[in-house]
Amino acid sequence: MTPCTRRQQAAGAFEEAVATETRRRGLDGVICGHIHHASDRGFGGIHYLNCGDWVESCTAIIETIEGELRVVHWKDRPLASIVEVGRASAQVALL
């Protein structure tokens, strides 16, 4: 098994364990960070978000105008469009 595959399996196991604990606590979702792997997934009705990292993957979590949380990839969208999405519901820090 390659190191990349092991990291992916570990990240998937972490996400699933966090979702299980979130469900046990009676919550709707959870936001995590640190593992440097952006994710926006559902686990049996639990919304799992991981912000990823700003340096390598240029990802973050924003709140849309509709009040939904989601992962955005700065490389995929012009910064101006992301700021417009975030402006109505939250302040967006421009670095």
QUIFEN-V153450 format. One record per residue. PSI is psi in radians with two decimals (none if undefined). Layout:
PSI, PSI
//
This chain:
2.36, 2.73, -0.63, -0.78, -0.71, -0.72, -0.74, -0.73, -0.72, -0.74, -0.75, -0.71, -0.68, -0.85, -0.79, -0.72, -0.72, -0.74, -0.69, -0.78, -0.66, -0.78, -0.77, -0.59, -0.04, 0.46, 2.86, -0.50, 3.10, 2.54, 2.21, 2.98, -2.86, -0.61, 0.03, 0.48, 1.81, 2.43, 2.48, 1.64, 2.82, 2.40, 1.60, 0.78, -0.07, 2.24, 2.00, 2.18, 2.42, 2.22, -0.21, -2.31, 2.67, -0.49, -0.95, -0.84, -0.13, 0.92, 2.73, 2.98, 2.33, 2.85, 2.22, 2.98, -0.57, -0.04, 0.22, 2.50, 2.44, 2.78, 2.35, 2.60, 1.93, -0.61, -0.43, -0.30, 2.56, 2.45, -0.65, -0.68, -0.58, -0.71, -0.73, -0.70, -0.77, -0.42, -0.66, -0.46, -0.26, 2.73, 2.44, 2.21, 2.25, 2.07, none
//
